[in-house]
Amino acid sequence: MTMAKGLTSLILIVDDTPTNLDVISEALSNEGYKVAIATSGERALQQVERRSPDLILLDVMMPGIDGFETCQRLKANAKTSHIPVIFMTALTDVDHKVKGLKLGAVDYITKPFQEEEVLARVKTHLQLRLLTQNLEAQVAEKTAQLRKSQIQVIQSEKMSALGNLVAGVAHEINNPVTFLSGNIQPALDYINDLFGLIDLVQEKYPQLHPKIKEEIENIDLGYMREDLPKLVGSMREGVKRIKDISTSLRTFSRADTDRPVSCDIHDGIDSTIMILKHRLKANDNRPEIKVIKNYGNLPQIECYVGQLNQVFMNLLSNAIDALEESNKGLSYEEIVNEITIKTELSEDEKQVIIRIKDNGIGMSTEVITKIFEHLFTTKGVGKGTGLGLAIARQIIVEKHGGTIDVNSDLGKGSEFIITLPINNY
């Protein structure tokens, strides 16, 4: 008789009568089972702690703690509660049988033993245990698949909601920005024409009325002539900044079709940095976080752009969090915050490699081993879901056929390394 994975079943026999032990041990051994014995409930409890059997044959009437008490302790222990217990007893009254079954036993064998009955019951309950284990494994697998599907739904809903929001905002911004952008140059031309007209008037009528001269001095015409074009130029830069932000938002949340598209990785990284610019600026607690870009000469790759940008967003946001955490307790002058982004081709030129490194708080070895697990987070309650890096890994590994790894030194910083095939489809 064999259990899952080809392991011979181990049966623990608990009985204080040597004759009973000998008879049942021989019968079970002849059938190919491994047999362990214990002569008391106390010894049985000690043995199962050291090595868990697949089934226990347990005598009811024993000195010390009897079979009922032994069974109760087995079922109360999470480590041993799953082991099926068959009582062996000469007691045939219904009350004892009901008591044993209520305590968690799966069956009874009545003394004196009938060898065929013992073997039949043992075989049946071992098969039931095997079926139960298989069912539990299937449930665990289905649960993992469900959790994975839920994460995919969360990711899809998140990107869809963001895409819709950005599309609406971009639409609302587009008309006034286009209006401003298109009219700044004509406005500047009109201003120059007016200054030209003033110059012409002053040329043809050098003796201006005293009130006109006074007003020219009051408005400081010379300074206005110099500063107004600069002011309009600043307005032009502001409009350009708004257009850049709008473009970055559209690039970041670019809707993915059911097929990958060709894209420039650097565009996605740059758009993400633009969106996070408000978090990179200096504040009362720390100086500016410098982003050092060391981009290689990369070809376009086939990918799901929106999902890949989500990975960049998560990694860069985590890097900022790590830097802010490492800044605590330091004076403003002591702090040097840097995020380095390096991209390059692999040696065989079949993959692109993206490295995102910070000089923040870093991670312990224990945290590194769990960092990509579902629902694992190092952040405080309400600050992290533990889904970010799990989703990032899923997008990189399962969606793009790439890899994502992390190197980190506690107190020194972390580096995430992403590899993506140039054409995996």
Secondary structure, DSSP 8 states (H G I E B T S, - for coil): -B-GGG-B-EEEEE-S-HHHHHHHHHHHHHTT-EEEEESSHHHHHHHHHHS--SEEEEESS-SSS-HHHHHHHHHHSTTTTTS-EEEEES---HHHHHHHHHTT--EEEESS--HHHHHHHHHHHHHHHHHHHHHHHHHHHHHHHHHHHHHHHHHHHHHHHHHHHHHHHHHHHHHHHHHHHHHHHHHHHHHHHHHHHHHHHHHH--S--HHHHHHHHHTTHHHHHHHHHHHHHHHHHHHHHHHHHHHHHHHHT----SS-EEE-HHHHHHHHHHHTHHHHS--SSS---EEEEE------EEE-HHHHHHHHHHHHHHHHHHHHHHHTT--GGG---EEEEEEEE-TTSSEEEEEEEE-SS---HHHHHHTTSTT---S-TTT--S-HHHHHHIIIIIITS-EEEEEEETTTEEEEEEEEES---
